[in-house]
Amino acid sequence: MKTKTQLALRNNRVAIFEQKVWELLSVKQTLFNTCVKEHKGYAYLLRTWIQEMYYNGNTPAEVAAIIKKSNLRIDAIKVGEPLYMAG
């Protein structure tokens, strides 16, 4: 059974990983947090996917590259709008 300290440490590592991904994408972490909180949708799914990528052993650079190649309109986050797919 995991202790509270172990769980907190694991959650902190995931948060640091996510923060590095957003730095590589030139998006402030606080803007993404707001997008997840206010709009949910694709932003919430993206957060979950980033966490899965961390657990699968991917690097922040790999994750950022995949996001850049996707149809997700990351620029929407920068202006406070919901994350959406172009297409």
C-alpha positions as CSV (number, residue, x, y, z in Angstrom):
1,M,0.0,0.0,0.0
2,K,1.3,3.4,-0.9
3,T,1.8,6.0,1.7
4,K,0.5,9.6,1.4
5,T,4.1,10.7,0.8
6,Q,4.6,8.3,-2.1
7,L,1.4,9.4,-3.7
8,A,2.2,13.1,-3.3
9,L,5.7,12.6,-4.7
10,R,4.2,10.7,-7.7
11,N,1.6,13.5,-8.3
12,N,4.3,16.1,-8.1
13,R,6.5,14.4,-10.7
14,V,3.5,14.2,-13.1
15,A,2.8,17.9,-12.5
16,I,6.5,18.8,-13.2
17,F,6.3,16.7,-16.4
18,E,3.2,18.5,-17.6
19,Q,4.7,21.8,-16.8
20,K,7.7,21.0,-19.0
21,V,5.4,20.0,-21.8
22,W,3.7,23.4,-21.7
23,E,7.0,25.2,-21.5
24,L,8.0,23.5,-24.7
25,L,4.7,24.6,-26.3
26,S,5.2,28.2,-25.0
27,V,2.0,28.0,-23.0
28,K,1.7,29.2,-19.4
29,Q,0.8,26.3,-17.1
30,T,-1.7,28.6,-15.3
31,L,-3.6,29.2,-18.6
32,F,-3.9,25.5,-19.2
33,N,-5.1,25.0,-15.6
34,T,-7.7,27.6,-16.1
35,C,-8.8,26.0,-19.4
36,V,-9.2,22.6,-17.8
37,K,-11.1,24.1,-14.9
38,E,-13.4,26.4,-16.9
39,H,-13.9,24.5,-20.1
40,K,-13.1,20.9,-19.4
41,G,-13.6,19.0,-22.8
42,Y,-10.5,18.5,-24.9
43,A,-8.3,20.2,-22.2
44,Y,-9.3,17.7,-19.6
45,L,-8.7,14.8,-22.0
46,L,-5.3,16.3,-23.0
47,R,-4.3,16.5,-19.3
48,T,-5.2,12.8,-18.8
49,W,-3.3,11.9,-22.0
50,I,-0.2,13.8,-20.9
51,Q,-0.3,11.9,-17.6
52,E,-0.6,8.6,-19.5
53,M,2.4,9.6,-21.6
54,Y,4.4,10.2,-18.5
55,Y,3.6,6.8,-17.1
56,N,4.5,5.2,-20.5
57,G,7.9,6.7,-20.2
58,N,7.7,9.4,-22.9
59,T,9.7,12.6,-22.6
60,P,8.2,16.0,-22.4
61,A,9.8,16.8,-25.8
62,E,8.1,13.8,-27.4
63,V,4.8,14.7,-25.9
64,A,5.1,18.4,-27.0
65,A,6.0,17.3,-30.6
66,I,3.0,15.0,-30.8
67,I,0.7,17.9,-29.6
68,K,2.3,20.3,-32.1
69,K,1.6,17.9,-34.9
70,S,-2.0,17.3,-33.8
71,N,-5.1,19.2,-34.9
72,L,-5.5,20.7,-31.4
73,R,-5.6,24.5,-31.5
74,I,-3.2,25.2,-28.6
75,D,-3.3,29.0,-29.3
76,A,-6.9,29.0,-28.0
77,I,-5.5,28.4,-24.5
78,K,-3.3,31.4,-24.7
79,V,-6.3,33.7,-25.2
80,G,-8.5,32.0,-22.6
81,E,-10.7,30.1,-25.0
82,P,-11.7,26.4,-24.9
83,L,-9.2,24.0,-26.5
84,Y,-10.6,22.7,-29.8
85,M,-9.7,20.6,-32.8
86,A,-9.2,22.3,-36.2
87,G,-10.4,20.4,-39.1
